[in-house]
Amino acid sequence: MMSGVTYVWSLMGMATIVCGFLPQELKHFMKLWMHKLIKKLWSTDPYCRFHFHELDGRGRTNHLYRQVEMHLRSKQLIKDADDLYLSQEESAKKINYTLAGGETVSEHYEGVKVTWTFTTEKMKGSNGGEREENKYTLKMLKTDKVFVMSRYMDYVSRSAKEYKLQLTDLYLYSCSHERWKSHTFQHPSTFDTLAMDPESKDRLMTDIIAYMEGEAYFKRVGRAWKRGYLLYGPPGTGKSSLIAAMANLLHYNIYDLELTQVYDNSMLKALLTNTTSKSIIVIEDVDCSLDLTGSRFEKPAGKLKSTSSKQTTSSPGSRVTLSGLLNFTDGLWSCCGNERIIIFTTNHIEKLDPALLRPGRMDMHIHMSFCNFEIFKVLASNYLSVSSDPLFEQIERFLHEQSVCITPAEVTEILFENKDDTDLALRKLVADLERRGVEGDAVVVKPTDVKDSCDNEAEQDDESDKMEPAVEQDPNAAAVTGEKPCTKIHCNVREHKNQTNWLKIYLDYKSMVQRQGLLGGKRLTSRSLRLTRF
C-alpha cells in the first residue's frame, strides 16, 4: 500500500518538474485540450452557444453585432426584459432601450426556442489600458444548431435590413478614442433652401442622382460605388450647409473625420473601414488639418525647419501621410464598402497637392462663390419671404455689374437682423453694398495670420526689408473716371485695378494694424500683406 502511494507521489513530483520546463504556450494548449476532453466526456449540457462581439479580433466593428441589435429592436424583444437601460438625446424622437449586463430575452421562430444574453466584458485596449466591450450570446439546443445557423440567422439578417429601412433619424459620427461616437443629426438644410449658384446646383444634383441610380453601371465598368466632391471657396459661402443638404437628399449618415485626432495611417484605415454603407465621409478644411499640401515636392532647405515645426504644432502626435489618405480615396482600400461619398472642403484650393484633386479621388470640384443675384433671391425668399422689390434692381447692379464681393453668410446676417421689416433689411443691404463698391472691402486679418506671416518673414533674407516700388499711375485716370484712387487692400471694384498705389496701401495698412495691436511687437513688411489684385 505504501509503495503505491509513494509511486503516485513520485509520479506527481516528476510531472511538476517536467511542467516547469515546458513553454507557457504548450502548457496553455494542454490545459485547454484537457478541459475540452473532460467537458465532452462528462458534460451534460444540452445547449450550444454563439457569441457576437461588438468588435472583431482586429478591433474592427462586427456588422453581425449591429444586425443582432437591430433585430432585437425590430421585434421589440428588448422591451420584454426586466432590466433595461433607457437613454434619449435631446433632439432624438424615440427612447433607446438597451439590455443591462447579464439580461436575457427569448424568441420562438418556427417552433425553435432561442435566447439572447447581453454581457459586458473588460478587454485590454491598444494603449495598454482597459476598455469595455459588449457582446450578445445566442443559446440554443444542440439539436437545433443546424437550423439556427442556416434559417434563423437568415431571418435575423432580413429583419435587421427591414428595420434599417424604416429608420428616419440620421446620425452624425465623430471620432472618439479610435471609435465612432454617434449624435442625432437634424439639419433643416435642403437643396430647395440652399443659397447656391443655380448652374452649379443643377450640375451637382444631376451628378448625385446619377450616382444613386448607378450601382449596376459602377459594377459594369469595374469601379467602386463611391463619389468624391471637393467644395472650395471663401468662408461663409455655404459649404457645410451643402453637405447637410446632400445628407438629407440621400438620407445618408455623416462621418466627420478630424485628421488631427488620427494617430497614423493604420488608425485612419481602421476608422474608415468601420464606416457603414450609405454614408458621407467629411474632412473639413483639409488644407489646415495636416501637412497634406504638396508634401511630395521638394522644399527649399531654408524652409524645412519652419515647416516641420509648424506641422508639429498644428497636429501633435499625428503621423497621417498624404499617401495614406490617397490610398483610401482611390487606392485598394477604396473598395472596402459601397455607397459612400467622400467630401473635402477647403478655403484655399491652391494649397492642396494635385494628386488629391485629380478625378477618381475628387470627381467634382464645386466652387462655392461669393453672393450673386441668383443666390440673393434665394436668401430673400428664405428670410424675408419676398420674390421681388424695387430695391432688387440696385442690388442686382451692385452684384452683377460692379461685381461687389459679399458672402452669403454676410447677406444672411443683414436679412436676419431685420427679418420683421423687409424694406429696412433691403435698404441696409443696399447701403452695405454701396459702401463696399466705393471703398472696397478689406480682408479681415486675424492675429494668428499676422503672427505666422511675421514668423515666416523673420527667416527670410534681408531682401524682404526692401519695399516694392510703387506702381506708377496715370495722372489723368482719376480725372477721366471722376473717382479717387482706391486705397483699400483686396479691392473688389474691377475698374480700380490699375489705380492701386502700393506705397500708400502699405503705410495706411501698417498704421491700422499697429493701432489695433495685432502685430505683437513684430515688424510688418510688404511681404506680410499678401496683396491680391483682382
Sequence and secondary structure as in RCSB ss.txt:
>XXXX:A:sequence
MMSGVTYVWSLMGMATIVCGFLPQELKHFMKLWMHKLIKKLWSTDPYCRFHFHELDGRGRTNHLYRQVEMHLRSK
QLIKDADDLYLSQEESAKKINYTLAGGETVSEHYEGVKVTWTFTTEKMKGSNGGEREENKYTLKMLKTDKVFVMS
RYMDYVSRSAKEYKLQLTDLYLYSCSHERWKSHTFQHPSTFDTLAMDPESKDRLMTDIIAYMEGEAYFKRVGRAW
KRGYLLYGPPGTGKSSLIAAMANLLHYNIYDLELTQVYDNSMLKALLTNTTSKSIIVIEDVDCSLDLTGSRFEKP
AGKLKSTSSKQTTSSPGSRVTLSGLLNFTDGLWSCCGNERIIIFTTNHIEKLDPALLRPGRMDMHIHMSFCNFEI
FKVLASNYLSVSSDPLFEQIERFLHEQSVCITPAEVTEILFENKDDTDLALRKLVADLERRGVEGDAVVVKPTDV
KDSCDNEAEQDDESDKMEPAVEQDPNAAAVTGEKPCTKIHCNVREHKNQTNWLKIYLDYKSMVQRQGLLGGKRLT
SRSLRLTRF
>XXXX:A:secstr
 HHHHHHHHHHHHHHHHHHHHS HHHHHHHHHHHHHHHHHHH    EEEEEEESB TTS B HHHHHHHHHHHHT
T GGG SSEEEE  TT SS EEEE TT EEEEEETTEEEEEEEEEEEEE TTSSEEEEEEEEEEEEGGGHHHIII
IIHHHHHHHHHHHHHH   EEEEEEETTEEEEEEE     TTT    HHHHHHHHHHHHHHHT HHHHHHHT  S
EEEEEEESSTTSSHHHHHHHHHHHHT EEEE  GGG  SHHHHHHHHHTS SSEEEEE SHHHHSS SSTTS   
HHHHHHHHHHHHHHSTT    HHHHHHHHHSGGGGSSSSEEEEEEES GGGS HHHHSTTTS EEEE  S  HHH
HHHHHHHHT  S  TTHHHHHIIIIIS     HHHHHHHHHHTTT HHHHHHHHHHHHHHHHHH       HHHH
HHHHHHHHTS GGGGS        TTHHHHHT      TT   GGGTT   HHHHHHHHHHHHHHHT STT    
GGGT     
